[in-house]
Amino acid sequence: MEIAMTTSEKLKSKPDDTGLGFGTIFTDYMFNMDYAPDKGWHSPRIEPYTSIEMDPATMYLHYGQGVFEGLKAYRTESGRIQLFRPEENLKRLNRSSRRLCIPEVDEAFALDAMKQLIATEKEWVPGAPETSLYIRPTIIAMDPFLGVRASHTYRFFIILSPVGAYYPEGFNPIKILVASDYVRAVRGGVGEAKTPGNYAASLLAGEHAHEAGYTQVLWLDGVEQKYLEEVGSMNIFFVIDNEIITPELNGSILPGITRKSVVELAKHWNEKASERKISIDELIDTHAAGRLKEVFGAGTAAVISPVGKIKYGDQEITINNNQTGPFAQKYYTAITDIQYGKAEDPMGWIEPVA
Ligand SMILES: Cc1ncc(COP(=O)(O)O)c(C=O)c1O
């Protein structure tokens, strides 16, 4: 399919690279494509960034039938623009779509569309340290219909946003609160899909955590409320003795691409890494025994985020003296060096754009 291009008459002024926040500024163009049962995915186009006109009965607005992705384009020192494992995001998009009864997209075509959009917007990829162009592919149900069933029509769009640090703490340790009153997802539900309802379900616990002075929520499993699952927008890793451990994928955890990259790097370096169930009691006990060396989150937004304090019930534990530890530092440096083209890419994770 040929991607049509409509140019904009007036371009926005670009922000200062050094003062970027997260997710507030959008570029001049977006990618759009529509789905209808008789045409399949059709009319792919790059056009000026604009609002989406919707009937108030649009199914997405009522039943949340939608999926999205989040990844980044990085500017290297020599000015090249590159993506980190974008095919993994597109695979996950299709897995999420299958769970939400949304028709899949052709991954190779979607990657090509994304690359064309970023190439059009390459001036928008910031160059200051730790900045990048955040990419948000999204699919939403478009039928104007109030009955509950899967929509027949959909819109797939990609928008771009130049971003800086996700957490105001930067690479300093964050404080997280274990949710005891709420759960994010249950096995058999939609926890492993990247779909808006999971985020809506997490907001109240997130607000309580903020009010209590914590950055994010650490979720327990939805069945026994015993096993650690993930953080608000990151997967979680624990270093116990010299082994890195992350909760195994069980259907209610989002399979993060940063998580996968940490596990693959650990194997590449012949380090001890396991994906297994880990309970909050084990965490507290290994901490009391002096064996819990580090805790860190892993996700596209902050890459690696050291965790300095965890609160569970009345108990707050401090990890590694509330300092960034050597494991978090090593994985952060290795992954960001590959993303920004400062190091070789031994794993074949980089996809050049322009
Ligand atoms: C709930 C949740 N878990 C984990 C992650 C980390 O996934 P990734 O490394 O693919 O960004 C994210 C972010 O996408 C997320 O929203």
The ligand as a MOL file (V3000), in Angstrom:
LIG
                    3D

  0  0  0     0  0            999 V3000
M  V30 BEGIN CTAB
M  V30 COUNTS 16 16 0 0 0
M  V30 BEGIN ATOM
M  V30 1 C 1.9970 -1.4840 32.7710 0
M  V30 2 C 3.3340 -1.4500 32.1290 0
M  V30 3 N 4.2420 -2.3900 32.4570 0
M  V30 4 C 5.4670 -2.4250 31.8940 0
M  V30 5 C 5.8450 -1.4920 30.9500 0
M  V30 6 C 7.2130 -1.5800 30.3320 0
M  V30 7 O 7.1450 -2.0290 28.9980 0
M  V30 8 P 8.2190 -1.5670 27.9200 0
M  V30 9 O 9.5510 -1.9640 28.4460 0
M  V30 10 O 7.8550 -2.2980 26.6930 0
M  V30 11 O 8.0960 -0.0970 27.7990 0
M  V30 12 C 4.9420 -0.4930 30.5760 0
M  V30 13 C 5.2980 0.5060 29.5600 0
M  V30 14 O 5.0530 0.3150 28.4300 0
M  V30 15 C 3.6570 -0.4710 31.1670 0
M  V30 16 O 2.7610 0.4620 30.8300 0
M  V30 END ATOM
M  V30 BEGIN BOND
M  V30 1 1 1 2
M  V30 2 1 2 3
M  V30 3 2 2 15
M  V30 4 2 3 4
M  V30 5 1 4 5
M  V30 6 1 5 6
M  V30 7 2 5 12
M  V30 8 1 6 7
M  V30 9 1 7 8
M  V30 10 2 8 9
M  V30 11 1 8 10
M  V30 12 1 8 11
M  V30 13 1 12 13
M  V30 14 1 12 15
M  V30 15 2 13 14
M  V30 16 1 15 16
M  V30 END BOND
M  V30 END CTAB
M  END
